[in-house]
Amino acid sequence: MNLYRRLNAYLEAHTDNAGPLRGTATAPRLGMIWLAANLVVTTLLTGTLFIPGVTMGTALAMIVVGTLIGAVVLTLVGNIGTRTGLPTMALTRASFGTRGTYVPVAANVLILMGWSWVQAMLAGVTVNALVEQTTGFSNPVLFSVICEVIVVLLAIFGHEGISRVEPWLAVAMIIVIGTIFYTAFTAFSPADYASIAPAPELGMTSAIVLDIVVATAISWTVLSADINRMARSSRANFLGAGIGYSASTVISMSLGAIALGYVMLRGDEAPAFDPSILVTAFGAPFAVVVFLSVMATNTMAVYGMVTSAVNARAGGRLKFLPTALVLGGISVVGSTWMALLDQFTSFLVVIGSLFVPVFAVMIVDYYVLRRRSYSRDILSASGGRYWYRGGFNPVALAVWALGAAASLAFTYLWPLPVGATLPTFALTFLLYLALSWRGREQGRPGRQRHLAEASDSDPDPDPDPAEDPAPAG
């Protein structure tokens, strides 16, 4: 029991909180962080979903276009974190209310839990493929559980170390990616990949590919302000995160599409979203790097899930260790649900339906209604300008619910030729803007006083739009 108390005290002292953080990261540094974060097998395997549903040329074009569109949303939300010093879920207090923030926080915990399951399963399947090739023993569920147990322990004890070594894992992934591209294009020419006939019966279209790629960016945007509040300026946010995220996504998804095309051109069976076929095609080094990258990214996902829960309430926190043990136990049990891998696109649909409306509301609220400035009231547990009605903003919550319902309807009831993500974003953006327009703040856009530096006696930012909120050095 004394060990438990000592560990709990240590974690309480070293856990990230939802208070404002002054960032110092330059654009190149932030770009490397995003490059490391997104060079993971989930992004790579997403690219395998597109072939042979559409042609290789169409898949690659939609990957680029969808990534650039998604990067706009990701960096706009991330920039709010840069300018205020707050993580993504803490920022939702301003638009949804001090208590209304519990809705997106709960959704965030559920989504990160799902990501944790998916990544543990992929790591388990990868390890299982390597073990089966070597020994003949096969039990993917067992290996998935083992991988998730390791992840939970790392999230509790070793998340700081993982964040330091993750860029080196990204370097290893880039080396393996280069090897795979070399193998793929020395075996077959670009014309061979372009000649792979599309299979319309799979139900994949260019619009659906675009929708999935944008939805992938939305899934990363839940962490954008968490990461980008480390940026020293808005310029570092837009350049570093924009280039880092875009480069890693285009490289990873394109590799997935080409790797699956390589397997098809060899005449082998090529099921989508299955890392074992890539282990078979490209060998054990690929399996080792996939395992390590998944362990690193999944550790940060579990850690982010726990910190979102413990910091949900402004001015008060749950205990980190018991929260980690409860959520970690759920994540271990959930990692046995291997059928989720067959429903990955549906999982992305759920992410889109829950968070596309959230980010549309946040962008309208900060950039248009609040004129690019939040006050220290966002740090208060009650009262202030973000208290609305009993701590809830009914307009934001209603628009969010309508947007989530519309996203599901545009996907399953009345499928749109352009997919559901962009129409849902536009609908939610315009609806929240129209319903909240009368309550917008007047005057010139304000200079955001960084909340790590603003004092309680000076809660409102100075009305100087020309000054960048970050230090010039």
Summary of the structure (lengths in Angstrom):
residues: 473
radius of gyration: 22.2
end to end distance: 48.0
largest distance: 70.7
contacts: 1748
relative contact order: 0.18
helix: 71%
strand: 1%
